[in-house]
């Protein structure tokens, strides 16, 4: 359940994000300023995003599916519809903390570079554009994956658990 939910959610989030980024022409994103400065820039960026999204989505799918399994153990005659609704409610409680954690990771990871840019006399808008654009893009892609994971995991888990 967790594997299929993770693969489906991650694939949809990455494909949707690549589509939106390509439609905007990657405007405002400075792929060349990535930490490793490896080429091809887009491939390196997407691989970083993929690993970040996989981690957070896998955590979320495990939380939802294991909670629904425990619910089925406690209430043996629970319906798939009730399990689905419970999965949605559990997911709603997970979305906020997971996105906040990712936001703090982005800020903490780039705080020293932001301070360096600001101490060298750069404006705040230039500094944030140059240092946080990739982190914010990664955060938004992960947030899309986190939100998509809730109904997908709830649906798959409710169907699999009630069939057992």
N, C-alpha and C positions, 0 to 999 in steps of 0.2 A: 504494500500500500504506500509506504513512505517513498520507496524507490520510484514507483510510477508517478506519484504526485510530484516528486522533486524534478524528475526529468521533464514532465509536461509543463510545469510552472516555469522552470528555468528556460526551456526552449521558447515558450511564448514570450516571456519577458525580454529575452535577448533579441529575438526576431522583431518584436514590436519596437524595441529601442533602436535597433539598427535601421529599421524603416524610417522612424521619425528623425533620427540623426541624419540620414542620407537625404531626406526631404528638405531639411534645413541647411544642408551643405556643411554640416559640422560648424556652423557659425558660433563664434564665442568660445570654442573649444581649442585649446592650444595643446594638441597632441604631442608636439615637439618638445614640450616642457615636462614630459613625464620623468619620473625619478631616474629611470635607467637610460633614457635617451637612445633606445634601441630602435632600429628600423625593421620592419615596417611599423610605423607608429600605431596605426589603427589595430593591427593584429595584436600587438602587445597590450594596448588598452583594453581590447575586448577580452583577452585572456585573463587580465586582472579582474575585470568585471565579472567574468564567468565564475572564477573561483570565489569571489566575494559573495555573489548571489547564491551559489551552491551551498555555501556554509550556512547562511542565514535561512534559506528555504528548507534545508534539511533539518535544521533545528525546529523550525515551525511545523513541518510535517510530522516529525516524531512526537512533538507535544500534542498535536491534535489527534493523531491516530492512536497513540497510547492512552489518551484520556477517553476516547470513545471505546476502546477495548475494555478498559476498566469499567466503564458505564454499562457495557453489555454484560460483564461478569456479575455486576450488582443487580441489574434489572434484566432478567433473561428474556422477557417478552417485549422488549422495547422494539419499536418499529424503525424502519430505515429513515422515515421522515423525521422522527424525533431525534435520531442520531445525527442526521444532517443539520437540523436546527441547533443541536447542542454543539456540533463542530463549528458552526458559524459563530455562535456565542463565544466559544473558547478562542477562536481566531480573532474576534474583535478585541478581546482582552490582550492578545499578543502583539497586534499590529503596532500600537503606540510605543511600547517599550523597545521593540526591535528596531524601529526607525530611529528612535532617540539614541539608542546605542550606536547605530551607524553614524548618526550625525556627530556624536562626540568623538568617534574614531576619526572622522574626517577632520574635525577641528584640531584634535590633539596631534594628528599626523602632520598637519601643515602649520601649526602655530609658530614654530621656530622660523619657518620661511616667511610667513606673514610679517613677523616682527622684524626680520632682516630687511625685507622690502620697505617697510615703513620707516625704519631707522636710516635708510639710505635716501630718504626724501621723496619717495614715490607717493602719489595720492592714494587714498583709500580705495577708490573705485578701480584704479589700475592694479593695485596690489591684490585685491580680491579676484579680479578677472584673471590675472596671471597665475595666481597660486591655488585658488580654490575651484576653478572651472571644471577640472577633471574629477575632483573629489565630489563636487555637487552633482555632476552627471552620473557618477557611479552610485551616489546615494539615491538619485531619482530612479535609476534602473533597478536598484535593489528594492526600493519602495514599491515599484510596479510589481516585481516578483512576489514580494511579501503579501500584497493585497490580492493578487491572483491566486496565491496558494491556498487561501482560506476556503473558497468554495470548491476548488478542485479537490483538495484533500478531504474535505467534509463529504463530498459526493462519493469519491472512490472508497473511502473508509466505511461510510454507511452501507454501501452496497456489498462490500466484501464481508463486513462483520455480520450482517444479517443473513448472509448465505451460509455461514459456517454452522 
